Amino acid sequence: MAGRRAHRAHPDLYDGATFGTVDEGVAHAESIGFGEIIRRGTAAAEALPERIVYAGCSRGNLPADIDGAELYLYPGAGHLFADAGGVDYDEPAAELLIGRTLDFLARLG
């Protein structure tokens, strides 16, 4: 896709499937079911160390909707709004994301 860079999510909750548009990705997620995506993410997280930050952007945050997770939305920001080299880059939203992330990590100690 011209002007866009591919990105990978870890863990891969979509069994390697990739999509040309956000709408295609959302349709795929809906076909799997968000409950199944959460189950896959939770299962993948069980193998991780106890003290780890598991963060996601976009649909990647669904598995984080458990136990004290923080969720922030960035209305109007594009899909990869924090990627300074991407077409969706939104500097104010990216700076807010970075600030919130650093604050969160500081609270963890």
N, C-alpha and C positions, 0 to 999 in steps of 0.2 A: 504494500500500500504506500503510495508516494507520500513523502512528507511525514510519515509516522514511523516510529521505531517500535519493534516488537519488544515485549517484556514477558517475563516468566514469573509465575507465582510459585512460592514454595511454602507448604507442600502443594503439589499439583492436584487440585480437587476435581479436575476435568479430564483425567486420564490422557493428557497430551493434546487434547483438542484445542485448536486455535480458531480465531474468528476475525473476519475482516472489518467488522463494525461492532460497536458496543451493543447495538440492538440484537445482532446475531448471538453475542455472548449471553445477553440477558435471556433470550429465547431458549438457549441451550440450558442455562441454569434452571429456568422454569420447567423445562422438560424433565430434568433430573429430579427436581423438587428441592426446595431450600432445606427441608428437613434432612434429606440425604446429604446435601453439601455440608451441613452442620455436623452430621454424624461422621463424615469422612475427615473433616478438619479436627474434630475432637479426638478421633482415633489416632490421627497423625501426631497430635500434640501430646498424647499419653507417653510417647517414647522420648520426649524432650526432657532436658533437665528441669528440676523444680523451679529454679530461679532463672526465668527467661522471659523476655518480652515478645509476645506474639502479636504482631501488628498487621493490619491489612488496610488496603485502600480499595474502594469500589466494592465489588461483591466479596472480595477477599476478607472483609471484616466479619462476615456472618458467623464463622466459628468463634469469634471473640465475644459473641453476645452471651457470655456466661460469667459468673463469679467476679464481680467488681470491675468488669470491663468498662472502658470509657468509649463512647461513640460520639463523634462530631460529624456534622454534615457541612458541606461547602456549596450552598445553592449557587447555581450559575457557573460554577467552575467546571471545566471540561474533564474528561476521563483521566488524563495524565497531567493534571494541572500543576503538579509539583516537579515535573521534568523540565528543567530549564532549557533543554535542547529540543523540546517537542512543540508541536503546533498548538497544543492546548494550554501551554504555560500561562499561569496567572500569578504574577509575582506577589500581590497582596495575600491571596489565598495560600500560596506556598509558604510565605513567611509566617502566616498564622499557624499553619500546620507544623512547621519546624518549631516555633515557639511552644506550642502545646505539647509536642513530643518531648522537647527538652525539659519542660516543667514536669511532665509525667515521669520521666526517667529520674529527675532529681528527687521526686517524692519517694521513689523506690529505694533510693540510697545506693 
